Amino acid sequence: MTKRIQLSSALPEAYKSIVGLHTVVEKAAVDAGLDQRLIELVKIRASMLNGCAFCLDMHSRDARELGESERRIVMLGAWWETDLYTEQERAALALTESMTRLSQHQDVPDDVYERATTVFTEAQYVAVAWAATVINALNRLGVTSHKPLPADPR
């Protein structure tokens, strides 16, 4: 794989701003009463769709540390075919997929929006949508830079 310029370190002020935004969104999710594992599922699913190995590795580890099961992490690629996820998680994953695939569909379908706003409060919906937005931005930096994985912690 071609070694590339690491965008996060090439313009650290911009990267710090995104990390700051991430922190604001994480706090909004907690303040809205969302389970941190749900937000990690959003990050993992978007990272799967975007092919960001660095973020997949990081957020899968973070989810496990929060008590998420290996099975549910692995099954995210086919979440809609199982009953492993709650209604809120299913709505969050559908919204994340729609937001991540905007270039394909140019919209978040009304049924996805309505499902999400039915199972989430407004503050929760806002936090989930912002979480999807931030992870998509971070994925783009990681994929474009071919950000290397950290050493295996085992």
Sine and cosine of phi, psi and omega as CSV:
sin_phi,cos_phi,sin_psi,cos_psi,sin_omega,cos_omega
0.00,0.00,0.67,-0.74,0.00,-1.00
-0.92,0.40,0.76,-0.65,0.08,-1.00
-0.96,0.29,0.72,-0.69,-0.08,-1.00
-0.82,-0.57,0.31,-0.95,0.09,-1.00
-0.89,0.46,0.73,-0.68,0.03,-1.00
-1.00,0.07,0.97,-0.24,-0.09,-1.00
-0.87,0.49,-0.53,0.85,-0.02,-1.00
-0.92,0.40,-0.56,0.83,0.01,-1.00
-1.00,-0.08,-0.31,0.95,-0.01,-1.00
-0.96,0.29,-0.45,0.89,0.04,-1.00
-0.66,-0.75,0.95,0.30,-0.15,-0.99
-0.87,0.50,-0.50,0.86,0.00,-1.00
-0.90,0.43,-0.65,0.76,0.03,-1.00
-0.92,0.39,-0.69,0.73,0.01,-1.00
-0.89,0.45,-0.67,0.75,0.04,-1.00
-0.87,0.49,-0.57,0.82,0.04,-1.00
-0.91,0.42,-0.66,0.75,0.03,-1.00
-0.92,0.38,-0.65,0.76,0.05,-1.00
-0.89,0.45,-0.63,0.78,0.08,-1.00
-0.89,0.46,-0.68,0.74,0.06,-1.00
-0.88,0.48,-0.68,0.73,0.04,-1.00
-0.84,0.55,-0.69,0.72,0.01,-1.00
-0.89,0.45,-0.68,0.74,0.04,-1.00
-0.88,0.48,-0.69,0.72,-0.02,-1.00
-0.92,0.39,-0.66,0.75,0.04,-1.00
-0.87,0.49,-0.68,0.73,0.02,-1.00
-0.91,0.42,-0.66,0.75,0.03,-1.00
-0.87,0.49,-0.63,0.78,0.02,-1.00
-0.91,0.42,-0.70,0.71,0.04,-1.00
-0.89,0.45,-0.73,0.68,0.00,-1.00
-0.87,0.49,-0.51,0.86,0.01,-1.00
-0.99,0.12,-0.07,1.00,0.04,-1.00
1.00,0.09,0.32,0.95,0.01,-1.00
-0.99,0.14,0.60,-0.80,0.09,-1.00
-0.93,0.36,0.75,-0.66,0.02,-1.00
-0.85,0.52,-0.51,0.86,0.01,-1.00
-0.90,0.43,-0.58,0.81,0.05,-1.00
-0.88,0.47,-0.69,0.72,0.01,-1.00
-0.90,0.43,-0.61,0.79,0.05,-1.00
-0.91,0.41,-0.60,0.80,0.06,-1.00
-0.89,0.46,-0.64,0.77,0.06,-1.00
-0.86,0.51,-0.73,0.68,-0.03,-1.00
-0.90,0.43,-0.65,0.76,0.00,-1.00
-0.92,0.40,-0.72,0.70,-0.05,-1.00
-0.90,0.43,-0.70,0.72,0.04,-1.00
-0.88,0.47,-0.66,0.75,0.00,-1.00
-0.91,0.42,-0.56,0.83,0.10,-1.00
-0.88,0.47,-0.75,0.66,-0.05,-1.00
-0.90,0.44,-0.58,0.81,-0.02,-1.00
-1.00,0.05,-0.16,0.99,0.01,-1.00
0.94,0.35,0.60,0.80,-0.01,-1.00
-0.99,-0.11,0.99,-0.14,-0.04,-1.00
-0.88,0.47,-0.67,0.75,-0.03,-1.00
-0.86,0.51,-0.76,0.65,-0.02,-1.00
-0.93,0.35,-0.60,0.80,0.07,-1.00
-0.86,0.52,-0.73,0.69,0.00,-1.00
-0.88,0.48,-0.77,0.64,-0.05,-1.00
-0.88,0.47,-0.77,0.64,-0.12,-0.99
-0.98,0.21,-0.42,0.91,0.14,-0.99
-0.92,0.39,-0.68,0.73,0.07,-1.00
-0.89,0.45,-0.70,0.71,0.02,-1.00
-0.86,0.50,-0.68,0.73,0.00,-1.00
-0.90,0.44,-0.68,0.73,0.04,-1.00
-0.87,0.49,-0.66,0.75,0.02,-1.00
-0.89,0.45,-0.45,0.89,0.05,-1.00
-1.00,0.09,0.00,1.00,0.03,-1.00
0.99,-0.15,0.13,0.99,0.02,-1.00
-0.93,0.36,0.60,-0.80,-0.03,-1.00
-0.99,0.16,0.52,-0.85,0.05,-1.00
-0.86,0.52,-0.65,0.76,-0.03,-1.00
-0.86,0.51,-0.73,0.68,-0.02,-1.00
-0.92,0.38,-0.55,0.84,0.06,-1.00
-0.92,0.40,-0.74,0.67,-0.02,-1.00
-0.90,0.44,-0.61,0.79,-0.07,-1.00
-0.98,0.19,-0.03,1.00,0.01,-1.00
-0.85,0.53,-0.48,0.88,0.02,-1.00
-0.92,0.39,-0.25,0.97,0.03,-1.00
-0.64,-0.77,0.63,0.78,-0.09,-1.00
-0.81,0.58,-0.59,0.81,-0.07,-1.00
-0.94,0.33,-0.26,0.97,-0.02,-1.00
-1.00,-0.06,0.00,1.00,-0.08,-1.00
-0.82,-0.58,0.19,-0.98,0.12,-0.99
-0.95,-0.33,0.44,0.90,-0.04,-1.00
-0.98,0.20,-0.22,0.97,-0.13,-0.99
-0.89,-0.47,0.57,-0.82,0.02,-1.00
-0.95,0.31,0.17,-0.98,0.05,-1.00
-0.88,0.48,-0.65,0.76,0.05,-1.00
-0.89,0.45,-0.70,0.71,0.01,-1.00
-0.89,0.46,-0.66,0.75,0.00,-1.00
-0.90,0.44,-0.67,0.74,0.03,-1.00
-0.91,0.42,-0.66,0.75,0.01,-1.00
-0.91,0.42,-0.65,0.76,0.00,-1.00
-0.93,0.37,-0.65,0.76,0.04,-1.00
-0.90,0.44,-0.69,0.73,0.03,-1.00
-0.89,0.45,-0.70,0.71,0.02,-1.00
-0.86,0.51,-0.72,0.70,0.00,-1.00
-0.89,0.46,-0.69,0.73,0.00,-1.00
-0.90,0.44,-0.68,0.73,0.00,-1.00
-0.93,0.37,-0.59,0.81,-0.02,-1.00
-0.95,0.31,-0.51,0.86,-0.04,-1.00
-0.98,-0.19,0.46,0.89,-0.01,-1.00
-0.82,0.57,-0.58,0.81,-0.02,-1.00
-0.90,0.43,-0.41,0.91,0.01,-1.00
-1.00,0.05,-0.59,0.81,-0.15,-0.99
-0.91,-0.42,-0.26,0.96,-0.02,-1.00
0.81,0.58,0.41,0.91,-0.01,-1.00
-0.19,-0.98,0.38,-0.92,0.29,-0.96
-0.98,-0.19,0.92,-0.39,-0.07,-1.00
-0.84,0.54,0.52,-0.85,-0.01,-1.00
-0.83,0.56,-0.63,0.78,-0.03,-1.00
-0.92,0.40,-0.56,0.83,0.05,-1.00
-0.93,0.37,-0.71,0.70,0.03,-1.00
-0.88,0.47,-0.73,0.68,-0.04,-1.00
-0.90,0.43,-0.64,0.77,0.05,-1.00
-0.88,0.48,-0.72,0.70,-0.03,-1.00
-0.90,0.43,-0.69,0.72,-0.04,-1.00
-0.97,0.23,-0.17,0.99,0.10,-0.99
-0.99,0.13,-0.61,0.79,-0.08,-1.00
-0.99,-0.12,-0.21,0.98,0.02,-1.00
-0.89,-0.46,0.50,-0.86,0.22,-0.98
-0.94,0.33,0.18,-0.98,0.03,-1.00
-0.87,0.50,-0.69,0.72,0.00,-1.00
-0.89,0.45,-0.62,0.79,0.03,-1.00
-0.93,0.37,-0.70,0.71,0.04,-1.00
-0.85,0.53,-0.73,0.69,0.00,-1.00
-0.86,0.51,-0.70,0.72,-0.01,-1.00
-0.90,0.44,-0.67,0.74,0.02,-1.00
-0.91,0.42,-0.71,0.70,-0.01,-1.00
-0.89,0.46,-0.66,0.75,0.04,-1.00
-0.93,0.37,-0.61,0.80,0.05,-1.00
-0.88,0.48,-0.68,0.74,0.05,-1.00
-0.90,0.44,-0.63,0.78,0.01,-1.00
-0.90,0.44,-0.74,0.68,-0.05,-1.00
-0.92,0.40,-0.69,0.72,-0.02,-1.00
-0.92,0.40,-0.56,0.83,0.06,-1.00
-0.90,0.44,-0.64,0.77,0.06,-1.00
-0.90,0.45,-0.72,0.69,0.00,-1.00
-0.91,0.42,-0.61,0.79,0.06,-1.00
-0.86,0.51,-0.66,0.75,-0.02,-1.00
-0.90,0.44,-0.61,0.79,0.07,-1.00
-0.92,0.39,-0.71,0.70,-0.03,-1.00
-0.90,0.43,-0.70,0.71,-0.02,-1.00
-0.93,0.38,-0.71,0.70,-0.02,-1.00
-0.89,0.46,-0.57,0.82,-0.04,-1.00
-1.00,0.03,-0.14,0.99,-0.16,-0.99
0.78,0.62,0.74,0.67,-0.06,-1.00
-0.82,0.57,0.84,-0.54,-0.06,-1.00
-0.95,0.31,0.51,-0.86,0.06,-1.00
-0.94,0.35,0.53,-0.85,0.13,-0.99
-0.94,0.33,0.22,-0.98,0.06,-1.00
-0.84,0.54,0.55,-0.83,0.03,-1.00
-0.89,0.45,0.83,-0.56,-0.07,-1.00
-0.96,0.28,-0.06,1.00,-0.05,-1.00
-0.92,0.39,0.00,0.00,0.00,0.00
